[in-house]
């Protein structure tokens, strides 16, 4: 394929505009986070923003959740497909959270607006953020929903603001959620981010004019496409396949959910086919096709162009095949609350499938899921109801030359952060008794998989807890002789007569004094176990990544003399 370069702009101007667009998105994201009312946004960063061009292609996107790649533009495209191009009016703001129309689960709300300059649309600003409660049958979201109607208030696309004035949709939101003050505050934070994006975009139009901006955009897109096609062209042509299984759908606990991937590389193109995956399920692990495409884009980008920002020139070499009615292409009324579990698995499967062709770029599987704990109830200290939701850290897979990282968010969530203990203990009626690295949870190998974490909650008031932990039946696998990691474990009231072991629970009642202990899985090992150096094994023991017994069992390790352990400074990189 021939790609013609744009010759009307010098390279320096193109780079200035490229970075200005990225900075504009960063300013939007900072505005949202600083203005947000919910800890999941201002501490966790469960949000993303983007500037789009007039054709809904990404100009600049902030760091955030990788799973939203290719997701925000589907929302503005849906409006245009439903109402036509003339629907866009200055001063209007739209909202959408429909899981089948480009949303994810109903808690992830997208708010977006056209950007006008001198009466003409010059682009779009878009934001997406997690709202803590959408009026689902259980506070904050259900682990056992069986249709979309149990999961909360479903919108869109509809106008949130018309000609600068809030519509009745705001009142509908206020009366359909359990925490209206917090929710409406987050909504206004998202609107503030849109206004920041509008300001930055208009500044660029004023400085360069639309003709120069469009030329720079085309050149940026061309460069991105050219780089990606060159990388794809170097992959041997062929068909590559991988499959994995979720533990279950949260309802039928003994039935694994198959995710099957077939990748076809031909020249400078690559096709991703997930049509062989399971049918949509009764439980809430389904997602719309747009989310499946986003996950495939993440897997693609990790291998093809991980060092560059995404834009409208990204992903042009790739095509996707998703089957309507499948777990990855769900249709109404399939529940979608925990839509990301199979998407994290899918991202790992891209790496597994491509391992024979790209051994120097792939990584072993990660812990692979968000590993969610929710808590809700009445806080007697403040005399108010509360809800909180947390993603728990785990281990990432190793790759050629490097051990996997420990205590990381999964690759679906990207820059999402775990919530600080100090904030949690201040705002909510529980105490964190332990937060530590989980030894031995990473898979052995020439390069060791990263370890998961242990996090223990002691509740100070009666409340209900939700749990959504995955990848126990198919824990993070190793590659090229590396071993599998340990899967997750969750114990309620460990060591007591009322001890319960479970990975999924909906609105489980706990009393003051009860304990929930989470142990998250690690990442897979990479390379033959026998090739791990004695020095690295000893270092792992000294620093608590593995125990001496683990080293003996998996590496045949014999301890050195008591004074023979290397210090960190002495260890060879």
C-alpha positions as CSV (number, residue, x, y, z in Angstrom):
1,X,0.0,0.0,0.0
2,X,1.4,3.4,-1.0
3,X,1.0,6.2,1.5
4,X,1.6,9.7,0.1
5,X,3.4,12.1,2.4
6,X,2.0,15.6,3.1
7,X,4.5,18.2,1.9
8,X,2.8,21.5,3.0
9,X,4.1,21.5,6.5
10,X,7.7,21.3,7.9
11,X,8.4,18.5,10.3
12,X,8.9,20.9,13.3
13,X,5.4,22.3,12.9
14,X,4.0,18.8,12.7
15,X,5.7,17.8,15.9
16,X,4.6,21.0,17.7
17,X,0.9,20.3,16.7
18,X,1.3,16.6,17.6
19,X,2.4,17.4,21.1
20,X,0.0,20.3,21.5
21,X,-2.9,17.9,20.9
22,X,-1.5,15.4,23.4
23,X,-1.0,18.2,25.9
24,X,-4.6,19.4,25.3
25,X,-5.9,15.9,26.2
26,X,-3.6,15.9,29.3
27,X,-5.1,19.2,30.4
28,X,-8.6,17.8,30.0
29,X,-7.7,14.8,32.1
30,X,-6.2,16.9,34.8
31,X,-9.3,19.1,34.9
32,X,-11.5,16.1,35.3
33,X,-9.5,14.5,38.0
34,X,-9.0,17.7,40.0
35,X,-12.7,18.5,39.8
36,X,-14.1,15.0,40.6
37,X,-16.0,14.2,43.7
38,X,-15.4,10.4,43.8
39,X,-12.2,8.8,45.0
40,X,-12.3,6.3,42.1
41,X,-11.7,9.3,39.9
42,X,-9.5,11.7,41.9
43,X,-7.4,9.0,43.5
44,X,-7.9,6.0,41.1
45,X,-8.0,7.8,37.8
46,X,-10.7,5.6,36.4
47,X,-11.4,7.9,33.4
48,X,-10.1,8.9,30.0
49,X,-10.5,11.9,27.7
50,X,-9.8,12.6,24.0
51,X,-10.0,15.2,21.3
52,X,-11.4,13.9,18.0
53,X,-11.4,15.4,14.5
54,X,-14.5,16.1,12.5
55,X,-14.6,12.5,11.3
56,X,-14.4,11.2,14.9
57,X,-10.8,10.1,14.6
58,X,-8.5,10.5,17.6
59,X,-6.3,13.6,17.6
60,X,-5.1,13.4,21.2
61,X,-5.9,11.0,24.0
62,X,-4.8,11.1,27.6
63,X,-3.2,8.3,29.6
64,X,-5.9,6.3,31.1
65,X,-7.6,3.0,30.6
66,X,-6.2,1.3,27.5
67,X,-9.5,-0.6,27.2
68,X,-11.1,2.7,26.0
69,X,-8.9,2.7,22.8
70,X,-11.2,3.1,19.9
71,X,-14.2,3.3,22.3
72,X,-14.8,7.0,22.7
73,X,-15.3,7.8,19.0
74,X,-18.0,5.1,18.7
75,X,-20.2,7.3,20.9
76,X,-20.2,10.4,18.7
77,X,-20.4,8.2,15.6
78,X,-23.6,6.6,17.1
79,X,-25.2,10.0,17.4
80,X,-24.4,10.9,13.8
81,X,-25.7,7.5,12.6
82,X,-29.0,7.9,14.5
83,X,-29.7,11.6,13.8
84,X,-27.6,12.7,10.9
85,X,-24.6,15.1,10.6
86,X,-26.8,18.2,11.1
87,X,-27.6,17.2,14.7
88,X,-24.6,18.9,16.1
89,X,-25.3,22.3,17.6
90,X,-23.1,24.7,19.4
91,X,-23.6,24.5,23.2
92,X,-25.0,21.0,23.2
93,X,-23.5,18.2,25.3
94,X,-24.4,14.5,24.8
95,X,-24.3,11.5,27.2
96,X,-24.2,7.8,26.6
97,X,-23.6,4.7,28.7
98,X,-25.4,2.0,26.6
99,X,-23.2,-1.1,26.7
100,X,-24.2,-2.1,23.2
101,X,-23.7,1.3,21.6
102,X,-20.0,1.9,22.4
103,X,-20.3,2.1,26.2
104,X,-18.7,-0.6,28.5
105,X,-20.7,-1.3,31.6
106,X,-23.4,1.1,32.6
107,X,-21.2,2.7,35.3
108,X,-18.8,4.0,32.7
109,X,-20.5,7.1,31.4
110,X,-19.3,8.9,28.3
111,X,-20.0,12.7,27.9
112,X,-19.0,14.4,24.7
113,X,-19.6,17.5,22.7
114,X,-19.0,19.1,19.3
115,X,-16.4,21.9,19.2
116,X,-17.4,24.9,17.1
117,X,-15.3,27.7,15.8
118,X,-16.9,30.5,13.8
119,X,-20.1,28.5,13.4
120,X,-18.5,25.3,12.0
121,X,-17.7,22.0,13.7
122,X,-13.9,21.7,14.1
123,X,-13.8,18.5,16.2
124,X,-15.2,16.8,19.3
125,X,-14.2,16.6,22.9
126,X,-15.0,13.4,24.8
127,X,-14.7,12.1,28.3
128,X,-15.5,8.8,30.0
129,X,-15.5,8.2,33.8
130,X,-16.7,5.5,36.2
131,X,-19.8,6.6,38.2
132,X,-20.0,4.7,41.5
133,X,-23.7,3.8,41.3
134,X,-26.2,3.7,38.4
135,X,-29.2,2.5,40.3
136,X,-28.5,-1.2,39.8
137,X,-30.3,-3.8,41.9
138,X,-27.3,-3.9,44.2
139,X,-25.4,-0.8,45.4
140,X,-22.5,0.0,43.0
141,X,-23.2,-2.9,40.7
142,X,-24.2,-6.6,40.8
143,X,-22.1,-9.7,40.6
144,X,-25.1,-11.8,39.7
145,X,-27.1,-9.8,37.3
146,X,-28.8,-11.8,34.5
147,X,-29.9,-9.0,32.2
148,X,-28.9,-5.4,31.5
149,X,-32.1,-4.0,33.2
150,X,-30.8,-5.1,36.6
151,X,-27.6,-3.1,36.1
152,X,-29.0,0.4,36.3
153,X,-30.0,3.5,34.5
154,X,-29.2,3.1,30.7
155,X,-28.8,6.2,28.6
156,X,-28.2,7.3,25.2
157,X,-27.3,8.9,23.2
158,X,-29.3,11.8,24.6
159,X,-28.6,15.5,25.1
160,X,-27.4,16.4,28.6
161,X,-27.1,20.1,27.8
162,X,-28.9,21.9,25.0
163,X,-27.7,25.3,23.8
164,X,-25.9,25.7,27.1
165,X,-28.8,24.7,29.4
166,X,-29.0,21.4,31.3
167,X,-31.9,19.2,30.1
168,X,-34.3,17.1,32.1
169,X,-31.8,14.2,31.7
170,X,-29.9,15.6,34.6
171,X,-33.0,15.3,36.8
172,X,-33.5,11.7,35.6
173,X,-29.9,10.9,36.6
174,X,-30.4,12.5,40.0
175,X,-33.5,10.5,40.8
176,X,-32.1,7.2,39.5
177,X,-28.8,6.9,41.4
178,X,-28.2,6.3,45.1
179,X,-25.6,9.0,45.5
180,X,-26.8,12.0,43.5
181,X,-24.6,14.6,45.1
182,X,-21.4,12.7,44.2
183,X,-22.7,11.6,40.8
184,X,-23.8,15.1,39.6
185,X,-20.5,16.5,40.9
186,X,-18.6,14.0,38.8
187,X,-20.8,14.9,35.8
188,X,-19.9,18.5,36.1
189,X,-16.2,17.6,36.4
190,X,-16.5,15.8,33.0
191,X,-18.3,18.8,31.5
192,X,-15.4,21.0,32.8
193,X,-13.0,18.7,31.0
194,X,-15.0,19.2,27.8
195,X,-14.7,22.9,28.2
196,X,-11.0,22.7,28.7
197,X,-10.7,20.6,25.5
198,X,-12.9,23.1,23.6
199,X,-10.6,25.9,24.7
200,X,-7.4,24.2,23.8
201,X,-8.8,23.1,20.4
202,X,-10.0,26.6,19.5
203,X,-6.6,28.0,20.5
204,X,-4.9,25.7,18.0
205,X,-7.4,26.6,15.3
206,X,-6.8,30.3,16.0
207,X,-3.0,29.8,15.9
208,X,-2.7,27.6,12.9
209,X,-6.0,27.6,11.0
210,X,-8.0,24.6,10.0
211,X,-6.0,24.0,6.8
212,X,-2.7,23.7,8.6
213,X,-4.2,21.6,11.4
214,X,-5.8,19.2,8.9
215,X,-2.5,18.9,7.0
216,X,-0.6,18.2,10.2
217,X,-3.3,15.7,11.3
218,X,-3.0,13.9,7.9
219,X,0.8,13.7,8.3
220,X,0.7,12.5,11.8
221,X,-1.8,9.8,10.8
222,X,0.4,8.9,7.8
223,X,3.5,8.5,9.9
224,X,1.7,6.3,12.5
225,X,0.2,4.1,9.8
226,X,3.5,3.7,8.1
227,X,5.4,2.7,11.3
228,X,2.7,0.1,12.1
229,X,2.6,-1.4,8.7
230,X,6.4,-1.7,8.6
231,X,6.2,-3.7,11.9
232,X,3.4,-5.9,10.7
233,X,5.2,-6.5,7.4
234,X,8.1,-8.0,9.4
235,X,5.8,-10.6,11.0
236,X,5.9,-13.9,9.1
237,X,2.7,-14.4,7.2
238,X,0.5,-17.1,8.7
239,X,-2.4,-18.1,10.9
240,X,-1.8,-17.9,14.7
241,X,-4.3,-19.2,17.3
242,X,-4.7,-19.3,21.0
243,X,-7.6,-20.0,23.5
244,X,-8.3,-19.6,27.2
245,X,-11.1,-19.8,29.6
246,X,-12.8,-17.7,32.2
247,X,-13.7,-19.5,35.4
248,X,-17.4,-18.9,34.9
249,X,-20.0,-16.2,34.3
250,X,-20.8,-15.6,38.0
251,X,-24.1,-17.6,37.7
252,X,-23.2,-21.0,36.3
253,X,-20.1,-21.5,38.5
254,X,-19.1,-24.9,37.1
255,X,-19.1,-23.8,33.4
256,X,-15.9,-22.2,32.0
257,X,-16.3,-19.6,29.3
258,X,-14.2,-20.2,26.2
259,X,-12.4,-17.3,24.5
260,X,-10.9,-18.3,21.1
261,X,-8.6,-16.1,19.0
262,X,-7.4,-16.6,15.4
263,X,-4.9,-14.1,14.0
264,X,-4.1,-14.0,10.3
265,X,-1.1,-12.0,9.1
266,X,-0.8,-11.3,5.4
267,X,1.8,-8.7,4.2
268,X,1.2,-5.5,6.0
269,X,-2.3,-6.4,7.3
270,X,-3.4,-8.4,10.3
271,X,-6.9,-9.8,11.0
272,X,-8.2,-10.7,14.5
273,X,-11.1,-13.2,14.6
274,X,-12.9,-14.0,17.9
275,X,-16.0,-15.5,16.3
276,X,-15.2,-18.9,17.8
277,X,-15.7,-17.7,21.3
278,X,-18.6,-18.7,23.5
279,X,-22.1,-17.5,23.1
280,X,-23.2,-14.6,25.3
281,X,-23.8,-15.8,28.9
282,X,-26.5,-15.6,31.5
283,X,-24.1,-13.9,33.9
284,X,-22.5,-10.4,33.5
285,X,-19.3,-11.2,31.7
286,X,-20.6,-10.1,28.3
287,X,-19.5,-7.0,26.3
288,X,-20.5,-5.2,23.2
289,X,-18.4,-5.6,20.0
290,X,-16.8,-2.2,20.5
291,X,-15.2,-3.4,23.7
292,X,-13.8,-6.5,22.0
293,X,-12.3,-4.4,19.3
294,X,-10.7,-2.2,21.9
295,X,-9.1,-5.1,23.7
296,X,-7.7,-6.5,20.4
297,X,-6.3,-3.0,19.8
298,X,-4.6,-3.1,23.1
299,X,-3.1,-6.5,22.4
300,X,-2.0,-5.3,18.9
301,X,-0.5,-2.1,20.2
302,X,1.5,-3.8,22.9
303,X,3.3,-5.8,20.1
304,X,3.3,-3.4,17.2
305,X,3.7,0.2,18.6
306,X,3.8,0.3,22.4
307,X,6.0,3.4,22.5
308,X,3.8,5.8,20.6
309,X,0.5,7.6,21.4
310,X,-2.6,6.4,19.6
311,X,-4.3,8.6,17.0
312,X,-6.5,8.3,14.0
313,X,-3.7,6.6,12.0
314,X,-3.3,3.8,14.5
315,X,-4.8,0.4,13.9
316,X,-5.3,0.9,10.1
317,X,-3.4,-2.3,9.3
318,X,-5.8,-4.4,11.5
319,X,-9.3,-5.7,11.0
320,X,-11.5,-7.5,13.5
321,X,-14.2,-10.2,13.3
322,X,-16.7,-10.3,16.2
323,X,-19.8,-12.5,16.2
324,X,-23.1,-10.9,17.2
325,X,-24.6,-12.8,20.0
326,X,-21.3,-14.0,21.4
327,X,-19.8,-13.2,24.8
328,X,-17.6,-10.7,22.9
329,X,-20.5,-9.3,20.8
330,X,-23.4,-9.3,23.1
331,X,-26.8,-8.0,22.2
332,X,-29.7,-7.0,24.5
333,X,-30.6,-8.0,27.1
334,X,-27.2,-9.6,28.0
335,X,-25.8,-8.3,31.3
336,X,-22.4,-6.5,30.9
337,X,-21.4,-5.4,34.4
338,X,-18.1,-7.2,34.6
339,X,-17.3,-6.9,30.9
340,X,-13.6,-6.7,31.3
341,X,-12.7,-10.2,32.6
342,X,-12.6,-11.8,29.2
343,X,-11.0,-8.7,27.6
344,X,-8.0,-9.0,29.9
345,X,-7.7,-12.6,28.9
346,X,-8.1,-11.7,25.3
347,X,-5.2,-9.2,25.5
348,X,-3.0,-12.0,26.9
349,X,-4.1,-14.4,24.2
350,X,-2.9,-12.0,21.5
351,X,0.6,-12.3,23.0
352,X,0.3,-16.1,23.4
353,X,-0.8,-16.6,19.8
354,X,1.9,-14.4,18.4
355,X,4.7,-15.9,20.5
356,X,6.1,-18.2,17.8
357,X,6.4,-15.2,15.4
358,X,7.5,-12.5,17.8
359,X,9.4,-14.2,20.7
360,X,11.3,-11.0,21.5
361,X,8.2,-8.9,21.9
362,X,5.7,-11.1,23.7
363,X,5.2,-11.5,27.4
364,X,3.8,-14.3,29.4
365,X,0.3,-13.9,30.8
366,X,-0.5,-11.5,33.6
367,X,-2.9,-12.0,36.5
368,X,-5.3,-10.7,33.9
369,X,-8.4,-9.3,35.7
370,X,-9.3,-6.3,37.8
371,X,-10.0,-8.5,40.8
372,X,-12.8,-6.3,42.2
373,X,-13.9,-5.8,45.8
374,X,-16.9,-3.6,46.6
375,X,-18.3,-2.6,50.0
376,X,-21.5,-0.7,50.7
377,X,-23.5,0.1,53.8
378,X,-24.2,2.8,56.5
379,X,-21.2,4.5,58.1
380,X,-22.3,5.3,61.7
381,X,-19.3,7.7,62.1
382,X,-20.7,10.1,59.6
383,X,-24.3,9.1,59.6
384,X,-24.4,8.4,55.8
385,X,-24.5,5.6,53.3
386,X,-21.3,4.7,51.4
387,X,-20.1,2.6,48.5
388,X,-16.6,1.9,47.4
389,X,-15.1,-0.2,44.6
390,X,-11.4,-1.2,44.1
391,X,-9.4,-3.0,41.5
392,X,-6.6,-5.0,43.2
393,X,-3.1,-5.3,41.9
394,X,-1.4,-8.5,40.7
395,X,1.6,-9.8,38.9
396,X,2.6,-9.3,35.3
397,X,4.2,-11.9,33.0
398,X,7.9,-12.1,32.4
399,X,9.4,-11.6,28.9
400,X,12.7,-12.0,27.2
401,X,15.4,-10.5,29.4
402,X,13.2,-9.3,32.2
403,X,11.3,-10.5,35.2
404,X,7.6,-9.6,35.4
405,X,6.6,-6.7,37.5
406,X,4.9,-7.3,40.9
407,X,1.9,-5.4,42.3
408,X,0.7,-3.9,39.1
409,X,-2.8,-3.0,37.8
410,X,-3.8,-5.4,35.0
411,X,-3.2,-4.3,31.4
412,X,-6.9,-3.6,30.8
413,X,-6.7,-0.7,33.3
414,X,-3.4,0.9,32.4
415,X,-2.8,3.9,34.5
416,X,-5.6,3.2,37.0
417,X,-4.2,3.4,40.6
418,X,-5.0,1.4,43.6
419,X,-6.7,3.5,46.3
420,X,-4.4,4.6,49.2
421,X,-4.9,2.9,52.5
422,X,-5.0,6.3,54.3
423,X,-7.9,7.5,52.2
424,X,-9.8,4.3,52.5
425,X,-9.5,4.2,56.3
426,X,-10.5,7.8,56.6
427,X,-13.6,7.7,54.3
428,X,-14.9,4.2,55.0
429,X,-15.6,2.0,58.0
430,X,-12.8,-0.6,57.6
431,X,-9.2,-1.0,58.4
432,X,-6.5,-2.5,56.1
433,X,-4.6,-4.9,58.3
434,X,-2.1,-6.0,55.7
435,X,-1.0,-4.9,52.3
436,X,2.0,-6.9,51.0
437,X,3.6,-8.7,48.1
438,X,2.4,-12.3,47.9
439,X,5.5,-14.5,47.8
440,X,5.7,-17.4,45.3
441,X,2.7,-16.3,43.3
442,X,4.7,-15.5,40.1
443,X,5.5,-18.4,37.7
444,X,9.1,-19.7,37.8
445,X,11.2,-19.4,34.7
446,X,14.5,-18.1,33.4
447,X,12.7,-14.9,34.0
448,X,10.3,-15.0,36.9
449,X,6.7,-13.8,36.7
450,X,5.7,-10.9,38.9
451,X,4.0,-11.5,42.2
452,X,0.5,-10.6,43.2
453,X,-0.5,-8.9,46.5
454,X,-2.2,-9.7,49.8
455,X,-4.7,-7.2,51.0
456,X,-6.7,-7.8,54.2
457,X,-9.8,-5.7,55.2
458,X,-11.3,-5.6,58.7
459,X,-14.7,-4.1,58.8
460,X,-15.7,-1.7,61.6
461,X,-19.4,-1.7,60.7
462,X,-22.0,-4.1,59.2
463,X,-22.1,-3.8,55.4
464,X,-22.3,-5.9,52.3
465,X,-19.3,-7.0,50.2
466,X,-19.1,-7.9,46.5
467,X,-16.3,-10.0,45.1
468,X,-15.3,-10.6,41.5
469,X,-12.0,-12.5,41.2
470,X,-11.0,-14.5,38.1
471,X,-8.4,-16.7,36.4
472,X,-8.2,-19.5,39.0
473,X,-8.9,-22.3,36.5
474,X,-6.7,-20.8,33.8
475,X,-4.0,-18.9,35.9
476,X,-1.4,-16.8,34.1
477,X,0.6,-19.1,31.8
478,X,4.3,-19.2,31.1
479,X,5.9,-19.1,27.7
480,X,8.9,-20.9,26.2
481,X,9.3,-23.2,29.1
482,X,8.3,-20.8,31.8
483,X,5.8,-22.1,34.4
484,X,2.3,-21.0,35.3
485,X,1.6,-18.6,38.2
486,X,-0.6,-19.1,41.2
487,X,-4.2,-18.0,40.8
488,X,-6.2,-15.8,43.2
489,X,-7.6,-16.8,46.6
490,X,-10.2,-15.0,48.7
491,X,-10.9,-16.0,52.3
492,X,-13.6,-14.4,54.5
493,X,-12.8,-14.7,58.2
494,X,-9.7,-16.9,57.7
495,X,-9.1,-19.4,60.5
496,X,-12.5,-18.9,62.1
497,X,-15.4,-21.3,62.4
498,X,-17.3,-19.2,59.9
499,X,-14.5,-19.1,57.3
500,X,-15.7,-18.9,53.7
501,X,-13.6,-19.3,50.6
502,X,-15.0,-17.8,47.4
503,X,-13.9,-15.8,44.4
504,X,-17.3,-14.4,43.5
505,X,-19.9,-13.1,45.9
506,X,-22.8,-10.6,45.5
507,X,-24.0,-8.5,48.5
508,X,-22.3,-10.8,51.0
509,X,-23.2,-9.7,54.5
510,X,-20.3,-9.0,56.8
511,X,-20.5,-7.8,60.4
512,X,-18.2,-5.4,62.4
513,X,-15.1,-7.4,63.2
514,X,-15.3,-9.6,60.1
515,X,-12.2,-9.9,57.8
516,X,-11.8,-10.4,54.1
517,X,-8.4,-11.4,52.9
518,X,-7.5,-11.1,49.2
519,X,-4.6,-12.9,47.6
520,X,-4.1,-12.0,43.9
521,X,-2.4,-14.2,41.4
522,X,1.0,-13.5,39.8
523,X,2.3,-13.5,36.2
524,X,3.7,-16.4,34.2
525,X,7.3,-17.2,33.9
526,X,9.3,-16.9,30.7
527,X,12.1,-19.3,29.4
528,X,13.3,-22.6,30.8
529,X,13.2,-22.8,34.6
530,X,16.6,-24.5,34.6
531,X,18.2,-21.4,33.0
532,X,17.5,-19.0,35.9
533,X,20.8,-18.0,37.5
534,X,21.6,-19.0,41.0
535,X,22.3,-15.3,41.7
536,X,18.8,-14.3,40.7
537,X,17.2,-17.1,42.8
538,X,19.2,-16.0,45.8
539,X,18.3,-12.4,45.3
540,X,14.6,-13.4,45.1
541,X,14.8,-15.2,48.4
542,X,16.6,-12.4,50.2
543,X,14.1,-9.9,49.0
544,X,11.0,-12.0,49.8
545,X,9.8,-12.6,46.2
546,X,10.1,-16.4,46.8
547,X,10.7,-18.6,49.8
548,X,13.6,-21.0,50.2
549,X,11.2,-24.0,50.0
550,X,9.8,-22.7,46.8
551,X,13.3,-22.3,45.3
552,X,14.1,-25.9,46.3
553,X,10.9,-27.3,44.8
554,X,11.0,-25.3,41.5
555,X,14.6,-24.6,40.9
556,X,16.4,-27.4,42.8
557,X,18.1,-24.6,44.8
558,X,20.4,-25.3,47.7
559,X,21.0,-22.4,50.1
560,X,24.5,-20.8,50.3
561,X,26.3,-20.2,53.6
562,X,24.6,-17.7,55.9
563,X,26.9,-14.9,54.8
564,X,26.7,-15.7,51.2
565,X,23.6,-13.8,50.1
566,X,24.2,-10.9,47.7
567,X,23.0,-7.4,48.6
568,X,21.0,-5.4,46.1
569,X,24.0,-3.4,45.1
570,X,26.1,-6.5,44.5
571,X,23.5,-8.1,42.2
572,X,24.5,-8.1,38.6
573,X,21.8,-6.3,36.4
